[in-house]
Amino acid sequence: MKLLLNVAYTLTPAEERRLGEIWPGLELRQENTAPERLDGAEVGVLVSELVPRDLAAWPKLRWLQLPSAGSNQILGHPIQATDITVTTASGTHAVPIAQYVTCTCLMMAHRMDQLMQFKPSRTWPDRPALAGRPLRGQTAGIIGYGSIGRECARQLAALGLRVVCLKHDPASRRATGYNAWPETGDPEGRIPSRWYGPGQLRELLAESDWVIVTVPSTPRTQGLIGEAQFAWFKPGARLIIISRGGIVSEPALAGALRAGRLAAAAVDCYVREPLPPDDPLFEVPNLLMTPHMSGVYEGFWPRFIDLVGENLRRHRAGLPLLNTTRRDLGY
């Protein structure tokens, strides 16, 4: 078996040994280049963010492991028409991304963007005008209840928020994916007080003080929230987007913030990345913007290699792999 690791990471000697112990005789190759430059003739397993389009040059490929939590990069890709198994890194990003959500909730609740002006201005402000907003007792509506959404729920519930969620199959409440962080998330689905299905977005938005978008990017979720949906938001609500650009319309978001239909928002992902310096979002008030950093954290690669090792063990044993994408759902 030949495994090609095409990522910006070099395995440690201990990691190489561990993979070799999982599959004795494994031929391991490491590169970090464009997929078109790779020799895939003998490769059975490819670990890569970027996927070759000429699959005829990869006749032995049986499994593609992505290092991303989502799989929108293969939407419309030729691999979707094959029987090659595709798996994601879902479950390796949940804790840091949920921490980002918790952080941005607290920043917006306590007006940190304005409070941080105290030091450079050296001017004592009108303190009552900058009063914080306690989170306890408020409602967080989580759109998408996978590994990230579940850990967001755990952290926000610990702060005293009531949690409701929207899921494509709300009757299925147990978590089934990989979790690199023991004792985190909501594996049994016990935290939300209400579960909504895809046709109930309006109900969730109407009762949520905080709306957190963690749903994957698929043809079904693109444009999920636009101008019409912003009219459904609870007055004074705040929005946090950590999944992918295009799920929430950027022009509609800008309009909702300018019109005061939203009190504030935090965005970490965009339709265009890198975001050009002349993008109109930079001029939108009450908008916290970060450069797609919520899932970038120290220690990711060792956790990801643990997942690769577990899936490699399963692949050798002929068992179902963890985090297998579903072509019918687009993720």
PyMOL commands that set and color helices and strands:
alter all, ss='L'
color gray80, all
select helices_A, chain A and resi 13-22+35-37+55-57+72-74+78-81+94-109+112-115+118-121+127-130+147-158+198-207+227-230+250-259+280-283+300-317
alter helices_A, ss='H'
color red, helices_A
select strands_A, chain A and resi 2-6+27-31+45-48+63-65+85-87+139-143+162-166+194-196+210-213+238-241+264-267+287-289
alter strands_A, ss='S'
color yellow, strands_A
deselect
rebuild
show_as cartoon
